[in-house]
Amino acid sequence: MPRVRICMRTHLELLTLAILSALIGFFTLTTARAGEFRDAQRTNARYREAEARQLESVRGEFVAAGAAWPPRGLYLRAYKREGVVEL
């Protein structure tokens, strides 16, 4: 899997990307328990709002970097001082 380096301007963007990446990881799980968790999350208004607001942006970043979408797995590394997130 290619390494993707994404530089963020604000900590809020960094946090948003980390949360959405974690949620995307849950999408790719195929066990019954993961499906139940995902379905429960989708009933949450906050989850739906975040997904509607950010999913296309995250998808576009993956496509622009030539990475697989949806990802089968993620390794997320964040450098707070530098404001950098690596996927």
PyMOL commands that place a pseudoatom at each C-alpha (Angstrom):
pseudoatom trace, name=CA, resn=MET, resi=1, chain=A, elem=C, hetatm=0, pos=[0.000, 0.000, 0.000]
pseudoatom trace, name=CA, resn=PRO, resi=2, chain=A, elem=C, hetatm=0, pos=[1.491, 3.403, -0.922]
pseudoatom trace, name=CA, resn=ARG, resi=3, chain=A, elem=C, hetatm=0, pos=[2.324, 5.814, 1.860]
pseudoatom trace, name=CA, resn=VAL, resi=4, chain=A, elem=C, hetatm=0, pos=[0.367, 9.037, 1.775]
pseudoatom trace, name=CA, resn=ARG, resi=5, chain=A, elem=C, hetatm=0, pos=[1.531, 12.163, 3.550]
pseudoatom trace, name=CA, resn=ILE, resi=6, chain=A, elem=C, hetatm=0, pos=[-1.129, 14.782, 4.172]
pseudoatom trace, name=CA, resn=CYS, resi=7, chain=A, elem=C, hetatm=0, pos=[-0.223, 18.144, 5.727]
pseudoatom trace, name=CA, resn=MET, resi=8, chain=A, elem=C, hetatm=0, pos=[-2.948, 19.855, 7.740]
pseudoatom trace, name=CA, resn=ARG, resi=9, chain=A, elem=C, hetatm=0, pos=[-3.259, 23.559, 8.444]
pseudoatom trace, name=CA, resn=THR, resi=10, chain=A, elem=C, hetatm=0, pos=[-5.159, 23.354, 11.719]
pseudoatom trace, name=CA, resn=HIS, resi=11, chain=A, elem=C, hetatm=0, pos=[-5.548, 20.949, 14.579]
pseudoatom trace, name=CA, resn=LEU, resi=12, chain=A, elem=C, hetatm=0, pos=[-9.277, 20.821, 13.877]
pseudoatom trace, name=CA, resn=GLU, resi=13, chain=A, elem=C, hetatm=0, pos=[-8.617, 19.479, 10.388]
pseudoatom trace, name=CA, resn=LEU, resi=14, chain=A, elem=C, hetatm=0, pos=[-6.175, 16.978, 11.874]
pseudoatom trace, name=CA, resn=LEU, resi=15, chain=A, elem=C, hetatm=0, pos=[-8.732, 15.814, 14.412]
pseudoatom trace, name=CA, resn=THR, resi=16, chain=A, elem=C, hetatm=0, pos=[-11.477, 15.612, 11.766]
pseudoatom trace, name=CA, resn=LEU, resi=17, chain=A, elem=C, hetatm=0, pos=[-9.295, 13.505, 9.494]
pseudoatom trace, name=CA, resn=ALA, resi=18, chain=A, elem=C, hetatm=0, pos=[-8.333, 11.175, 12.341]
pseudoatom trace, name=CA, resn=ILE, resi=19, chain=A, elem=C, hetatm=0, pos=[-11.965, 10.667, 13.361]
pseudoatom trace, name=CA, resn=LEU, resi=20, chain=A, elem=C, hetatm=0, pos=[-13.136, 10.086, 9.819]
pseudoatom trace, name=CA, resn=SER, resi=21, chain=A, elem=C, hetatm=0, pos=[-10.273, 7.705, 9.120]
pseudoatom trace, name=CA, resn=ALA, resi=22, chain=A, elem=C, hetatm=0, pos=[-11.247, 5.675, 12.155]
pseudoatom trace, name=CA, resn=LEU, resi=23, chain=A, elem=C, hetatm=0, pos=[-14.879, 5.631, 11.029]
pseudoatom trace, name=CA, resn=ILE, resi=24, chain=A, elem=C, hetatm=0, pos=[-13.854, 4.569, 7.521]
pseudoatom trace, name=CA, resn=GLY, resi=25, chain=A, elem=C, hetatm=0, pos=[-11.912, 1.717, 9.076]
pseudoatom trace, name=CA, resn=PHE, resi=26, chain=A, elem=C, hetatm=0, pos=[-15.101, 0.578, 10.758]
pseudoatom trace, name=CA, resn=PHE, resi=27, chain=A, elem=C, hetatm=0, pos=[-16.855, 0.586, 7.359]
pseudoatom trace, name=CA, resn=THR, resi=28, chain=A, elem=C, hetatm=0, pos=[-14.457, -2.006, 6.029]
pseudoatom trace, name=CA, resn=LEU, resi=29, chain=A, elem=C, hetatm=0, pos=[-14.916, -4.541, 8.800]
pseudoatom trace, name=CA, resn=THR, resi=30, chain=A, elem=C, hetatm=0, pos=[-17.062, -7.503, 7.822]
pseudoatom trace, name=CA, resn=THR, resi=31, chain=A, elem=C, hetatm=0, pos=[-17.831, -9.243, 11.085]
pseudoatom trace, name=CA, resn=ALA, resi=32, chain=A, elem=C, hetatm=0, pos=[-21.394, -9.236, 12.411]
pseudoatom trace, name=CA, resn=ARG, resi=33, chain=A, elem=C, hetatm=0, pos=[-20.362, -7.302, 15.492]
pseudoatom trace, name=CA, resn=ALA, resi=34, chain=A, elem=C, hetatm=0, pos=[-18.687, -4.604, 13.414]
pseudoatom trace, name=CA, resn=GLY, resi=35, chain=A, elem=C, hetatm=0, pos=[-21.811, -4.368, 11.273]
pseudoatom trace, name=CA, resn=GLU, resi=36, chain=A, elem=C, hetatm=0, pos=[-23.929, -3.870, 14.369]
pseudoatom trace, name=CA, resn=PHE, resi=37, chain=A, elem=C, hetatm=0, pos=[-21.578, -1.164, 15.650]
pseudoatom trace, name=CA, resn=ARG, resi=38, chain=A, elem=C, hetatm=0, pos=[-21.565, 0.607, 12.281]
pseudoatom trace, name=CA, resn=ASP, resi=39, chain=A, elem=C, hetatm=0, pos=[-25.365, 0.501, 12.094]
pseudoatom trace, name=CA, resn=ALA, resi=40, chain=A, elem=C, hetatm=0, pos=[-25.636, 1.905, 15.613]
pseudoatom trace, name=CA, resn=GLN, resi=41, chain=A, elem=C, hetatm=0, pos=[-23.230, 4.736, 14.730]
pseudoatom trace, name=CA, resn=ARG, resi=42, chain=A, elem=C, hetatm=0, pos=[-25.224, 5.633, 11.639]
pseudoatom trace, name=CA, resn=THR, resi=43, chain=A, elem=C, hetatm=0, pos=[-28.269, 6.347, 13.788]
pseudoatom trace, name=CA, resn=ASN, resi=44, chain=A, elem=C, hetatm=0, pos=[-26.342, 9.116, 15.562]
pseudoatom trace, name=CA, resn=ALA, resi=45, chain=A, elem=C, hetatm=0, pos=[-27.042, 12.580, 14.107]
pseudoatom trace, name=CA, resn=ARG, resi=46, chain=A, elem=C, hetatm=0, pos=[-23.518, 13.771, 14.897]
pseudoatom trace, name=CA, resn=TYR, resi=47, chain=A, elem=C, hetatm=0, pos=[-22.059, 10.883, 12.906]
pseudoatom trace, name=CA, resn=ARG, resi=48, chain=A, elem=C, hetatm=0, pos=[-24.314, 11.564, 9.902]
pseudoatom trace, name=CA, resn=GLU, resi=49, chain=A, elem=C, hetatm=0, pos=[-23.450, 15.275, 9.936]
pseudoatom trace, name=CA, resn=ALA, resi=50, chain=A, elem=C, hetatm=0, pos=[-19.694, 14.575, 10.065]
pseudoatom trace, name=CA, resn=GLU, resi=51, chain=A, elem=C, hetatm=0, pos=[-19.969, 12.015, 7.282]
pseudoatom trace, name=CA, resn=ALA, resi=52, chain=A, elem=C, hetatm=0, pos=[-21.996, 14.332, 5.057]
pseudoatom trace, name=CA, resn=ARG, resi=53, chain=A, elem=C, hetatm=0, pos=[-19.612, 17.224, 5.690]
pseudoatom trace, name=CA, resn=GLN, resi=54, chain=A, elem=C, hetatm=0, pos=[-16.259, 15.434, 5.269]
pseudoatom trace, name=CA, resn=LEU, resi=55, chain=A, elem=C, hetatm=0, pos=[-16.542, 12.109, 3.422]
pseudoatom trace, name=CA, resn=GLU, resi=56, chain=A, elem=C, hetatm=0, pos=[-16.155, 13.494, -0.110]
pseudoatom trace, name=CA, resn=SER, resi=57, chain=A, elem=C, hetatm=0, pos=[-13.105, 15.497, 0.952]
pseudoatom trace, name=CA, resn=VAL, resi=58, chain=A, elem=C, hetatm=0, pos=[-11.453, 12.436, 2.480]
pseudoatom trace, name=CA, resn=ARG, resi=59, chain=A, elem=C, hetatm=0, pos=[-12.348, 10.303, -0.537]
pseudoatom trace, name=CA, resn=GLY, resi=60, chain=A, elem=C, hetatm=0, pos=[-10.833, 12.956, -2.824]
pseudoatom trace, name=CA, resn=GLU, resi=61, chain=A, elem=C, hetatm=0, pos=[-7.584, 12.987, -0.827]
pseudoatom trace, name=CA, resn=PHE, resi=62, chain=A, elem=C, hetatm=0, pos=[-7.268, 9.215, -1.228]
pseudoatom trace, name=CA, resn=VAL, resi=63, chain=A, elem=C, hetatm=0, pos=[-7.984, 9.352, -4.959]
pseudoatom trace, name=CA, resn=ALA, resi=64, chain=A, elem=C, hetatm=0, pos=[-5.576, 12.259, -5.499]
pseudoatom trace, name=CA, resn=ALA, resi=65, chain=A, elem=C, hetatm=0, pos=[-2.841, 10.324, -3.707]
pseudoatom trace, name=CA, resn=GLY, resi=66, chain=A, elem=C, hetatm=0, pos=[-3.503, 7.182, -5.743]
pseudoatom trace, name=CA, resn=ALA, resi=67, chain=A, elem=C, hetatm=0, pos=[-4.509, 5.204, -2.644]
pseudoatom trace, name=CA, resn=ALA, resi=68, chain=A, elem=C, hetatm=0, pos=[-7.228, 2.551, -2.600]
pseudoatom trace, name=CA, resn=TRP, resi=69, chain=A, elem=C, hetatm=0, pos=[-10.749, 3.694, -1.752]
pseudoatom trace, name=CA, resn=PRO, resi=70, chain=A, elem=C, hetatm=0, pos=[-12.311, 2.490, 0.434]
pseudoatom trace, name=CA, resn=PRO, resi=71, chain=A, elem=C, hetatm=0, pos=[-9.212, 1.444, 2.332]
pseudoatom trace, name=CA, resn=ARG, resi=72, chain=A, elem=C, hetatm=0, pos=[-9.008, -2.126, 3.620]
pseudoatom trace, name=CA, resn=GLY, resi=73, chain=A, elem=C, hetatm=0, pos=[-6.990, -0.949, 6.593]
pseudoatom trace, name=CA, resn=LEU, resi=74, chain=A, elem=C, hetatm=0, pos=[-5.329, 2.176, 7.898]
pseudoatom trace, name=CA, resn=TYR, resi=75, chain=A, elem=C, hetatm=0, pos=[-2.190, 3.031, 9.811]
pseudoatom trace, name=CA, resn=LEU, resi=76, chain=A, elem=C, hetatm=0, pos=[-2.465, 6.560, 11.132]
pseudoatom trace, name=CA, resn=ARG, resi=77, chain=A, elem=C, hetatm=0, pos=[0.500, 8.493, 12.502]
pseudoatom trace, name=CA, resn=ALA, resi=78, chain=A, elem=C, hetatm=0, pos=[0.157, 12.121, 13.668]
pseudoatom trace, name=CA, resn=TYR, resi=79, chain=A, elem=C, hetatm=0, pos=[2.814, 14.691, 14.511]
pseudoatom trace, name=CA, resn=LYS, resi=80, chain=A, elem=C, hetatm=0, pos=[1.140, 17.378, 16.562]
pseudoatom trace, name=CA, resn=ARG, resi=81, chain=A, elem=C, hetatm=0, pos=[3.897, 20.016, 16.564]
pseudoatom trace, name=CA, resn=GLU, resi=82, chain=A, elem=C, hetatm=0, pos=[4.460, 19.711, 12.822]
pseudoatom trace, name=CA, resn=GLY, resi=83, chain=A, elem=C, hetatm=0, pos=[0.735, 19.540, 12.072]
pseudoatom trace, name=CA, resn=VAL, resi=84, chain=A, elem=C, hetatm=0, pos=[1.236, 16.444, 9.908]
pseudoatom trace, name=CA, resn=VAL, resi=85, chain=A, elem=C, hetatm=0, pos=[-0.822, 13.277, 9.599]
pseudoatom trace, name=CA, resn=GLU, resi=86, chain=A, elem=C, hetatm=0, pos=[0.511, 10.253, 7.747]
pseudoatom trace, name=CA, resn=LEU, resi=87, chain=A, elem=C, hetatm=0, pos=[-1.739, 7.492, 6.474]
for i in range(1, 87): cmd.bond("trace and resi %d" % i, "trace and resi %d" % (i + 1))
show_as sticks, trace
zoom trace
